[in-house]
Amino acid sequence: MTVRGWAWLTLIVLCAALAVAVAVLVPWHRPPAPRADQLAALAELPADRVAQARELRGELRWITYPAMLIGLAAALVLGLTPLGSWLVGLVPGPWIAKVLGGGLLVLLVADLITLPFAAWRHTVAVRYGLSTQGWGGWAVDLLKGYAVAAVLGAVALLGFYTLTRFLPNWWWAVGAVGAAALVVLLSFVFPVLVEPVFNKFTPMADGPLRTELMDLARRDGVPVRDVLVADASRRTTALNAYVSGIGPTRRIVVYDTLLREAPQSEVVAVAAHELGHAERGDVVIGTVIGALGAATFVVGLYLLGAWSWLLHRAGVESIAEPRAVGLLLAIATVGGLLAGPAQAYVSRLIEARADEHALELTGDPAGFEQMQGRLSLVNLGDPDPPAWEQALFGSHPTAVERMAAARAFARGR
Ligand SMILES: [Zn+2]
């Protein structure tokens, strides 16, 4: 069999493994609560706040979707015209300099083009009272985000070009394993290394809330080491909590905004949802699916690299040469956009299961419903967004679906 034959075979095996992993690990058969319950829940939310949330989401559509299209167009222009390879060609020096300098240059151009939209989005968030940041803090966060992306991009590009250089025929095989390993590594390292870049964490002071949260975790069989408070109010009024770390490093993180805004029963409901993710191993599920997806992408990249039309458009001879960085960016961007709705769908199913877990653990559907209403309104999310938007981008069930789930749970007890 030829090398390409092996690559095709690997691609088929990986796609099958991905299908099996999704079929086995994702909680299917979870019909949303009845629409009548959803509408009843919606009717109980304050109408003026819902109207304001819809106004904001309507305004954001004029920023988000054009930004997405322009980002895609920029990636396609950089990848499918000689512009990208020309940019990389401007960087002098050996191949490592070309890969790192050229890669950063291409990413920078792509980022700069969507920068005005990010700034526009910030002005809207400030106007609606969602962001508490001035331009200085916003810019610092933006630069930190670029820095994290640049480090990740540099690691990926160096790995890619080192492999293609030393294993010109078989780089895709080692690369698929490496990409999967990188996903696994990141899911462990990210919370520890990257979260502190954006927030400060302090242990929650002893008191009834801390005791109740630690108890909740113990009853759930997912002991946590600590409850931490993140200083999220520096940048946002949004409410959130999450569980991060695995095994002995596991901790509950609560936004200071949540502590300020919500009564204890609702903080407990949020924490119980997050414990649900930990108890069901959702991080591991996400990591397995992500690792298989990354490996599939690398093998697909190798096979796409044999498509001479693509190479010709990009003005390169091989996808493995540093000047093809723009083409890599274009393929990754299109791949990401195509995978997005599938990821969102899987995510919604996993989130619905964590909600169910929270209801069972706390036995307090009223607190859960109140919390969902508050989260949605404080974050100015549309509690009942258009179906197409939810299908394409919704990472969680809608607020009214989650509130209705609490009502259905209360009835079923
Ligand atoms: Zn969740």
Boltz pocket constraint, residues with backbone or C-beta under 6 A from the ligand:
constraints:
  - pocket:
      binder: B
      contacts: [[A, 273], [A, 274], [A, 277], [A, 351], [A, 354]]
      max_distance: 6.0
